[in-house]
Each structure stands twice: as structure tokens, then as C-alpha cells.
Amino acid sequence: MNKKIVLASASPRRKELLERMGLRFEVIPSSIEEKEFNYNMPPEMLACKLALLKSEQVAKQQKNSLVIGADTIVVQDKVFGKPENKKDAYWMLKSLTGKPHQVITGLAVIDSETGDKKVEYEKTVVYMRQISDEEIKAYINTGEPMDKAGAYGIQGLGGLFVEKIDGCFFNVVGLPVSKLYTILKNFGVKFFE
């Protein structure tokens, strides 16, 4: 298969996970703004729609490419995107403490030549331990929560607050690699060669 693979995301975590999958790819972030969307739809649908919009926008500019779009949201009674400021991050972490929540990543892959597309999502349940106000404030002061859905990064210091998960760990990081592997394989991408 000689199609170029493009990641339509500026996320360093998604880039790292694609590298771990052994893929050669380019990073061309989309300019889709998540804040502009109606969050009053089922969260799975929202994550898939955002992922598809990101991949479609970048696919329009590419020839002979497979474009990967992804969007991760955190859900507990409502949808949590990335915090807008420290106060928002505090509120999110305070809401998540001591309770389970869902992390949903929408995943979209588009063939820019044929227009063929595959859109799926992965859902993982994350169980947070009780976190004190002091811990929340100290964590926010590290800066780590500010660019992450739900205001924490499981692969970083935020992992200290996670008791357990049910489902795909990599989904919580931002890219369900097993699901992506299956999708790309179906598009003809060869692995292990």
C-alpha cells in the first residue's frame, strides 16, 4: 500500500502512539474548534462527529492519503472537553473525584482519493480515587491538565489519581490503537513488515 498516512491532530500523545504502532505518517492538524459544537447530542455521536469533521477537513487538502481524525471527551453527567482555565480544570477534577466516568474517543479514517471512510468510537470507564483540594490545586499548577479532556492525563501525573479502568488504556490517552489497527488494516495498511 503506498498511500500516505496523515494524522489530523496536533496531540503529542496521538503522535507518539502512532509512532509506537510503527507507522510512517505526517502530522497536519485540523483547525476544527471543538468549542463551537452542540454538546446536546449523545456523547458517542459527538466524539465521532468531531473526529470525522477533523479528518474530512484535512483530507480535502491531501492526495492519495489515509487521514486519521480523533476526538476524546470525558463524560460524567455531562461532557467535559479541555478546561478553559484553572478554575474550569478545578471544577472538572472536583466533579470526577471518587466517581467513575467514561472516556470516549471518536475515530475517523478517510481515504482522500476514494472518499471511503470508517468512523467508530471506543469507550473506557475510569475510576478516580478521592482527590483532596490540595492535590487538585497542586496538579493544576503543574500545567498538565490544561490541554486534556477532563483536565487529567492518565499517562502523566494524572495517573496517580486513577484507581482502575475498564476498557482500553490507550483510549484514555487519546487514541484506541487496537481499533485503529483494525481500521487501517482494512484500508490495506501493512503492519509487521
MARFI-316755 format. One record per residue: residue in one letter; x, y, z of N, C-alpha, C in turn; chain. Coordinates in nm, 2 decimals. Each point is the difference from the previous one (the first is absolute). Last residue first. Example, Ala and Ser with C-alpha at 12.3 -4.5 7.8 and 13.67 -1.06 7.14 Angstrom:
REM MARFI-316755
   resn     n.xx     n.yy     n.zz    ca.xx    ca.yy    ca.zz     c.xx     c.yy     c.zz   chain
      s     1.28    -0.22     0.71     0.09     0.11     0.00    -0.08     0.11     0.08       A
      a     0.03    -0.57    -0.01    -0.09     0.12     0.00     0.09     0.12     0.00       A
END
This chain:
REM MARFI-316755
   resn     n.xx     n.yy     n.zz    ca.xx    ca.yy    ca.zz     c.xx     c.yy     c.zz   chain
      e     0.60    -0.55     0.87     0.08    -0.02    -0.12     0.12     0.08     0.01       A
      f    -0.41    -0.01     0.30     0.10    -0.11     0.03     0.08    -0.03    -0.13       A
      f    -0.45     0.24    -0.12     0.08     0.01     0.13     0.10    -0.12     0.01       A
      k    -0.32     0.29    -0.40     0.08    -0.12     0.04     0.08     0.03     0.13       A
      v    -0.48     0.20    -0.25     0.13     0.03     0.06     0.06    -0.13     0.05       A
      g    -0.44     0.05    -0.21     0.11    -0.05    -0.08     0.14     0.04     0.06       A
      f    -0.47     0.08     0.16     0.03     0.09    -0.10     0.13    -0.04    -0.08       A
      n    -0.14    -0.24     0.38    -0.11    -0.02    -0.10     0.02     0.10    -0.12       A
      k     0.30     0.03     0.36     0.02    -0.13    -0.06    -0.10    -0.02    -0.11       A
      l    -0.05     0.37     0.28     0.10     0.02    -0.10     0.03    -0.13    -0.07       A
      i    -0.31    -0.02     0.35    -0.05     0.08    -0.11     0.10     0.02    -0.11       A
      t     0.13    -0.24     0.39    -0.10    -0.07    -0.08    -0.05     0.08    -0.12       A
      y     0.29     0.22     0.31     0.07    -0.11    -0.07    -0.10    -0.08    -0.09       A
      l    -0.18     0.31     0.30     0.06     0.07    -0.12     0.08    -0.10    -0.08       A
      k    -0.19    -0.16     0.40    -0.10     0.03    -0.09     0.05     0.07    -0.13       A
      s     0.30    -0.08     0.35    -0.04    -0.13    -0.05    -0.11     0.02    -0.11       A
      v     0.17     0.38     0.24     0.09    -0.05    -0.10    -0.04    -0.14    -0.06       A
      p    -0.23     0.45     0.22    -0.02    -0.14     0.02     0.08    -0.08    -0.11       A
      l     0.07     0.50     0.21     0.00    -0.07    -0.12    -0.01    -0.15     0.02       A
      g     0.03     0.34     0.36    -0.05     0.08    -0.11    -0.01    -0.07    -0.14       A
      v     0.08    -0.13     0.49     0.11     0.09    -0.04    -0.04     0.08    -0.12       A
      v    -0.29    -0.32     0.15     0.00     0.10     0.10     0.12     0.10    -0.03       A
      n    -0.04    -0.39    -0.26    -0.12     0.09    -0.03     0.00     0.12     0.10       A
      f     0.31    -0.35     0.06     0.04     0.10    -0.10    -0.11     0.09    -0.05       A
      f    -0.09    -0.36     0.31     0.09     0.10     0.06     0.03     0.11    -0.10       A
      c    -0.44    -0.33    -0.01     0.13     0.03    -0.07     0.07     0.12     0.07       A
      g    -0.36    -0.27     0.30     0.01     0.02    -0.15     0.14     0.04    -0.04       A
      d    -0.17     0.08     0.48    -0.06    -0.12    -0.07     0.00     0.04    -0.14       A
      i     0.31     0.16     0.45    -0.08     0.03    -0.12    -0.06    -0.13    -0.05       A
      k     0.22     0.24     0.50    -0.01    -0.11    -0.10    -0.08     0.05    -0.12       A
      e     0.17     0.30     0.35     0.00    -0.13     0.07     0.01    -0.11    -0.10       A
      v     0.17     0.53    -0.05    -0.09    -0.11    -0.06     0.02    -0.13     0.08       A
      f     0.25     0.42     0.07    -0.13     0.01     0.06    -0.10    -0.11    -0.05       A
      l     0.46     0.07    -0.15     0.01    -0.03     0.14    -0.14     0.00     0.07       A
      g     0.08     0.12    -0.46    -0.01    -0.15     0.02     0.00    -0.03     0.15       A
      g     0.09     0.44    -0.18    -0.14    -0.03     0.03    -0.03    -0.15     0.02       A
      l     0.43     0.17    -0.13    -0.03     0.01     0.14    -0.14    -0.03     0.04       A
      g     0.10    -0.18    -0.47     0.09     0.09     0.08    -0.03     0.00     0.15       A
      q    -0.25    -0.24    -0.34     0.13    -0.04    -0.03     0.11     0.09     0.07       A
      i    -0.48     0.09     0.02     0.03    -0.13     0.07     0.14    -0.05    -0.02       A
      g    -0.21     0.50     0.01     0.07    -0.08    -0.09     0.04    -0.13     0.07       A
      y    -0.40     0.43     0.06     0.11    -0.09     0.05     0.06    -0.08    -0.11       A
      a    -0.39     0.31    -0.03     0.10     0.07     0.08     0.10    -0.10     0.07       A
      g    -0.38    -0.05    -0.33    -0.02    -0.04     0.14     0.10     0.05     0.09       A
      a     0.16     0.00    -0.48    -0.14    -0.02     0.03    -0.01    -0.05     0.14       A
      k     0.43     0.29    -0.13    -0.05    -0.14     0.00    -0.15     0.00     0.03       A
      d     0.36     0.35     0.01    -0.03    -0.03    -0.14    -0.06    -0.14    -0.01       A
      m     0.11     0.20     0.44    -0.06     0.11    -0.08    -0.03    -0.03    -0.15       A
      p     0.21    -0.25     0.41    -0.14    -0.02    -0.04    -0.05     0.09    -0.11       A
      e     0.47     0.01     0.18    -0.03    -0.12    -0.08    -0.15     0.00    -0.04       A
      g     0.24     0.33     0.29    -0.03     0.03    -0.14    -0.05    -0.12    -0.08       A
      t     0.13     0.07     0.48     0.10    -0.06    -0.09    -0.02     0.04    -0.14       A
      n    -0.31     0.12     0.35     0.12     0.09    -0.01     0.11    -0.06    -0.08       A
      i    -0.39    -0.25     0.09    -0.03     0.11    -0.09     0.12     0.09    -0.02       A
      y     0.03    -0.33     0.33     0.00    -0.06    -0.13    -0.03     0.10    -0.11       A
      a    -0.03     0.14     0.45     0.14    -0.03    -0.03     0.01    -0.06    -0.14       A
      k    -0.44     0.07     0.17     0.07     0.13    -0.03     0.15    -0.02    -0.04       A
      i    -0.25    -0.39     0.13    -0.05     0.06    -0.12     0.07     0.13    -0.04       A
      e     0.10    -0.20     0.41     0.05    -0.08    -0.11    -0.04     0.06    -0.13       A
      e    -0.18     0.19     0.39     0.14     0.03    -0.01     0.07    -0.07    -0.12       A
      d    -0.45    -0.10     0.11     0.01     0.13    -0.06     0.15     0.04    -0.02       A
      s    -0.10    -0.52     0.02    -0.02     0.11     0.09     0.01     0.13    -0.08       A
      i    -0.17    -0.49    -0.17     0.11     0.09    -0.01    -0.03     0.12     0.09       A
      q    -0.17    -0.55    -0.08    -0.02     0.13     0.06     0.12     0.08    -0.01       A
      r    -0.03    -0.36    -0.38     0.00     0.00     0.15    -0.04     0.14     0.05       A
      m    -0.15    -0.21    -0.49     0.10     0.09     0.08    -0.02    -0.02     0.15       A
      y    -0.10    -0.29    -0.48    -0.04     0.02     0.14     0.10     0.08     0.07       A
      v    -0.19    -0.10    -0.54     0.11     0.04     0.09    -0.05     0.02     0.14       A
      v    -0.15    -0.25    -0.50    -0.05     0.06     0.13     0.13     0.01     0.09       A
      t    -0.07     0.01    -0.56     0.07    -0.06     0.11    -0.06     0.06     0.13       A
      k    -0.10    -0.05    -0.58    -0.04     0.05     0.13     0.07    -0.08     0.11       A
      e     0.02     0.13    -0.57     0.04    -0.09     0.11    -0.04     0.07     0.13       A
      y    -0.15     0.03    -0.57     0.04     0.06     0.13     0.03    -0.11     0.10       A
      e    -0.04     0.12    -0.58    -0.03    -0.08     0.11     0.03     0.07     0.13       A
      v    -0.01     0.03    -0.59    -0.02     0.08     0.13    -0.04    -0.10     0.11       A
      k     0.21     0.02    -0.54    -0.04    -0.09     0.11     0.00     0.09     0.12       A
      k     0.00     0.07    -0.58     0.03     0.04     0.14    -0.06    -0.10     0.09       A
      d     0.12     0.14    -0.56    -0.04    -0.10     0.10     0.04     0.05     0.14       A
      g     0.11     0.23    -0.42    -0.11     0.05     0.09    -0.05    -0.10     0.10       A
      t     0.37    -0.01    -0.35    -0.13    -0.07    -0.03    -0.12     0.06     0.08       A
      e     0.45     0.19     0.05    -0.02    -0.03    -0.15    -0.14    -0.05    -0.02       A
      s     0.17     0.08     0.44    -0.02     0.13    -0.07    -0.03    -0.02    -0.15       A
      d    -0.11    -0.31     0.44     0.09    -0.01    -0.12    -0.03     0.12    -0.08       A
      i    -0.08    -0.05     0.55    -0.05     0.03    -0.14     0.11    -0.02    -0.10       A
      v    -0.16    -0.10     0.55     0.11    -0.01    -0.10    -0.07     0.02    -0.13       A
      a    -0.11     0.09     0.56    -0.04     0.00    -0.14     0.12    -0.01    -0.09       A
      l    -0.19    -0.04     0.55     0.11    -0.02    -0.09    -0.06    -0.01    -0.14       A
      g    -0.12     0.16     0.56    -0.05    -0.02    -0.14     0.13    -0.01    -0.09       A
      t    -0.05    -0.09     0.54     0.08     0.06    -0.11    -0.07    -0.04    -0.13       A
      i    -0.11     0.04     0.57    -0.05    -0.05    -0.13     0.09     0.07    -0.11       A
      v    -0.05    -0.12     0.56     0.09     0.07    -0.09    -0.04    -0.06    -0.14       A
      q    -0.26     0.03     0.51     0.03    -0.07    -0.13     0.09     0.09    -0.08       A
      h    -0.06    -0.07     0.57    -0.05     0.08    -0.12     0.04    -0.08    -0.13       A
      p    -0.05    -0.06     0.60     0.04    -0.04    -0.14    -0.05     0.10    -0.11       A
      k     0.13     0.15     0.52    -0.11    -0.06    -0.08     0.06    -0.05    -0.14       A
      g     0.25     0.25     0.35    -0.08    -0.10     0.07    -0.11    -0.07    -0.07       A
      t     0.17     0.45    -0.20     0.06    -0.06     0.11    -0.09    -0.10     0.07       A
      l    -0.10     0.31    -0.38     0.04    -0.14    -0.03     0.05    -0.08     0.12       A
      s    -0.13     0.47     0.02    -0.11    -0.07    -0.05     0.03    -0.15    -0.02       A
      k     0.35     0.31     0.10    -0.09    -0.02     0.12    -0.12    -0.08    -0.03       A
      l     0.28     0.11    -0.36     0.06    -0.09     0.09    -0.08    -0.03     0.13       A
      m    -0.15     0.34    -0.30     0.00    -0.13    -0.06     0.05    -0.11     0.09       A
      w     0.03     0.45     0.14    -0.14    -0.05     0.00    -0.01    -0.14    -0.06       A
      y     0.42     0.22    -0.02    -0.03    -0.04     0.13    -0.14    -0.05     0.01       A
      a     0.13     0.17    -0.41     0.07    -0.13     0.03    -0.03    -0.04     0.14       A
      d    -0.16     0.42    -0.12    -0.08    -0.11    -0.07     0.07    -0.13     0.02       A
      k     0.22     0.37     0.17    -0.12    -0.02     0.07    -0.09    -0.11    -0.06       A
      k     0.40     0.14    -0.22     0.03    -0.08     0.12    -0.13    -0.03     0.08       A
      n    -0.08     0.07    -0.51     0.09     0.07     0.09     0.01    -0.09     0.12       A
      e    -0.24    -0.16    -0.37     0.03     0.13    -0.06     0.10     0.08     0.09       A
      p    -0.05    -0.56    -0.07    -0.04     0.12     0.08     0.04     0.13    -0.06       A
      k    -0.15    -0.44    -0.29     0.12     0.06     0.06    -0.04     0.12     0.09       A
      g    -0.39    -0.31    -0.06     0.10     0.01    -0.10     0.13     0.04     0.08       A
      f    -0.47    -0.25     0.16     0.11     0.08     0.03     0.10     0.00    -0.11       A
      v    -0.56    -0.11     0.08     0.12    -0.02    -0.08     0.11     0.10     0.05       A
      k    -0.39    -0.21     0.33     0.01     0.09    -0.12     0.13    -0.02    -0.07       A
      d    -0.13    -0.31     0.33    -0.12     0.08     0.00    -0.01     0.10    -0.11       A
      q     0.42    -0.20    -0.02    -0.06    -0.03     0.14    -0.12     0.09     0.02       A
      v     0.41    -0.11    -0.40    -0.14     0.01     0.03    -0.03    -0.05     0.14       A
      v     0.41     0.18    -0.38    -0.02    -0.07     0.13    -0.15     0.03     0.03       A
      i     0.29    -0.02    -0.50    -0.08     0.07     0.10    -0.02    -0.08     0.13       A
      t     0.31     0.04    -0.51    -0.03    -0.07     0.13    -0.08     0.09     0.09       A
      d     0.13    -0.09    -0.56    -0.04     0.10     0.10    -0.04    -0.08     0.13       A
      a     0.26    -0.05    -0.53    -0.04    -0.05     0.12    -0.05     0.11     0.10       A
      g     0.17    -0.16    -0.55    -0.05     0.10     0.09    -0.05    -0.06     0.13       A
      i     0.32    -0.12    -0.48    -0.06    -0.04     0.13    -0.04     0.12     0.09       A
      v     0.09    -0.14    -0.56     0.01     0.10     0.11    -0.07    -0.05     0.12       A
      l     0.25    -0.18    -0.47    -0.09    -0.04     0.10     0.01     0.10     0.12       A
      s     0.12     0.08    -0.55     0.04    -0.01     0.14    -0.12    -0.07     0.08       A
      n     0.08     0.20    -0.49     0.05    -0.14     0.03     0.04    -0.02     0.14       A
      k    -0.05     0.50    -0.06    -0.02    -0.10    -0.11     0.05    -0.13     0.05       A
      q    -0.20     0.47     0.27     0.10    -0.11    -0.02    -0.04    -0.08    -0.12       A
      q    -0.26     0.36     0.21     0.13     0.06    -0.04     0.10    -0.10    -0.04       A
      k    -0.43    -0.12     0.18    -0.03     0.09    -0.12     0.13     0.06    -0.06       A
      a     0.00    -0.25     0.41    -0.01    -0.09    -0.12    -0.02     0.08    -0.12       A
      v    -0.02     0.21     0.43     0.14    -0.02    -0.04     0.00    -0.09    -0.13       A
      q    -0.42     0.09     0.19     0.06     0.13    -0.03     0.14    -0.02    -0.05       A
      e    -0.24    -0.38     0.16    -0.05     0.05    -0.13     0.07     0.13    -0.04       A
      s     0.09    -0.19     0.42     0.06    -0.08    -0.10    -0.04     0.05    -0.14       A
      k    -0.19     0.21     0.38     0.14     0.02     0.00     0.07    -0.07    -0.12       A
      l    -0.46    -0.08     0.08     0.02     0.14    -0.05     0.15     0.03    -0.01       A
      l    -0.12    -0.41     0.20    -0.03     0.00    -0.14     0.03     0.13    -0.06       A
      a     0.03    -0.04     0.47     0.11    -0.08    -0.07    -0.02     0.01    -0.15       A
      l    -0.35     0.18     0.26     0.12     0.08     0.00     0.12    -0.06    -0.07       A
      k    -0.40    -0.25     0.04    -0.02     0.11    -0.09     0.13     0.09     0.00       A
      c    -0.01    -0.36     0.31     0.01    -0.05    -0.14    -0.01     0.12    -0.10       A
      a    -0.08     0.09     0.46     0.15    -0.04    -0.03     0.02    -0.04    -0.14       A
      l    -0.45     0.08     0.12     0.08     0.13     0.01     0.15    -0.03    -0.03       A
      m    -0.30    -0.36     0.05    -0.02     0.06    -0.12     0.08     0.13    -0.01       A
      e     0.01    -0.23     0.40     0.06    -0.08    -0.10    -0.01     0.06    -0.14       A
      p    -0.23     0.20     0.37     0.15     0.03     0.00     0.07    -0.09    -0.10       A
      p    -0.51     0.18    -0.07     0.07    -0.11     0.07     0.15     0.01    -0.01       A
      m    -0.23     0.46    -0.03    -0.02    -0.12    -0.07     0.06    -0.12     0.07       A
      n     0.03     0.50     0.08    -0.13    -0.06     0.04    -0.04    -0.12    -0.09       A
      y     0.38     0.33    -0.02     0.03    -0.12     0.09    -0.13    -0.07     0.04       A
      n     0.17     0.32    -0.43    -0.11    -0.02     0.09     0.03    -0.13     0.08       A
      f     0.40     0.32    -0.20    -0.10    -0.10    -0.03    -0.11    -0.02     0.11       A
      e     0.43     0.28    -0.05    -0.11     0.05    -0.08    -0.12    -0.09    -0.01       A
      k     0.43    -0.08     0.22    -0.09     0.08     0.08    -0.12     0.05    -0.07       A
      e     0.38    -0.25    -0.19    -0.10    -0.08     0.07    -0.10     0.08     0.07       A
      e     0.28     0.12    -0.45    -0.01     0.04     0.14    -0.11    -0.08     0.07       A
      i     0.34    -0.08    -0.46    -0.14    -0.01     0.06     0.00     0.04     0.14       A
      s     0.37    -0.04    -0.34    -0.03     0.13     0.08    -0.14     0.00     0.05       A
      s     0.38    -0.42    -0.10    -0.11     0.07    -0.06    -0.02     0.13     0.09       A
      p     0.49    -0.25    -0.09    -0.12     0.02     0.09    -0.12     0.07    -0.07       A
      i     0.41    -0.32    -0.15    -0.06     0.12    -0.06    -0.13     0.03     0.08       A
      v     0.46    -0.35    -0.02    -0.09     0.07     0.09    -0.05     0.13    -0.06       A
      e     0.19    -0.50    -0.21     0.02     0.14     0.02    -0.10     0.05     0.10       A
      f     0.24    -0.51    -0.06    -0.11     0.09    -0.02     0.04     0.14     0.01       A
      r     0.13    -0.57     0.06     0.06     0.13    -0.06    -0.12     0.08    -0.03       A
      l     0.01    -0.41     0.38    -0.05     0.06    -0.12     0.09     0.12    -0.04       A
      g    -0.01    -0.32     0.39     0.09    -0.03    -0.11    -0.04     0.07    -0.13       A
      m    -0.19     0.02     0.46    -0.06    -0.10    -0.09     0.09    -0.03    -0.12       A
      r     0.12     0.34     0.31     0.01    -0.13     0.07    -0.06    -0.12    -0.09       A
      e    -0.06     0.45    -0.14     0.14    -0.04    -0.01     0.03    -0.14     0.06       A
      l    -0.42     0.20     0.06     0.01    -0.05    -0.14     0.15    -0.04    -0.02       A
      l    -0.09     0.18     0.42    -0.06    -0.13    -0.01     0.00    -0.05    -0.15       A
      e     0.17     0.44     0.10     0.08    -0.11     0.06    -0.06    -0.14    -0.02       A
      k    -0.25     0.37    -0.14     0.12    -0.01    -0.09     0.09    -0.12     0.06       A
      r    -0.37     0.14     0.25    -0.04    -0.08    -0.11     0.11    -0.03    -0.10       A
      r     0.09     0.28     0.37    -0.03    -0.14     0.05    -0.05    -0.09    -0.12       A
      p     0.08     0.47    -0.06     0.13    -0.08     0.01    -0.03    -0.14     0.05       A
      s    -0.35     0.32    -0.28     0.03    -0.06     0.13     0.13    -0.08     0.00       A
      a    -0.24     0.25    -0.36     0.12     0.06     0.05     0.04    -0.07     0.14       A
      s    -0.30    -0.18    -0.45     0.00     0.04     0.14     0.14     0.05     0.04       A
      a    -0.17    -0.27    -0.40    -0.07     0.13     0.00    -0.01     0.05     0.14       A
      l     0.33    -0.36    -0.28    -0.07     0.02     0.12    -0.05     0.14     0.01       A
      v     0.14    -0.34    -0.43     0.00     0.13     0.06    -0.08     0.00     0.13       A
      i     0.26    -0.34    -0.40    -0.09     0.01     0.12     0.02     0.13     0.06       A
      k     0.06    -0.20    -0.53     0.06     0.07     0.11    -0.10     0.00     0.12       A
      k     0.03    -0.39    -0.38    -0.07     0.13     0.03     0.07     0.06     0.12       A
      n     0.09    -0.43    -0.25     0.08     0.12    -0.01    -0.07     0.13     0.02       A
      m     0.00    -0.58     0.08    -0.08     0.12     0.00     0.09     0.12     0.00       A
END
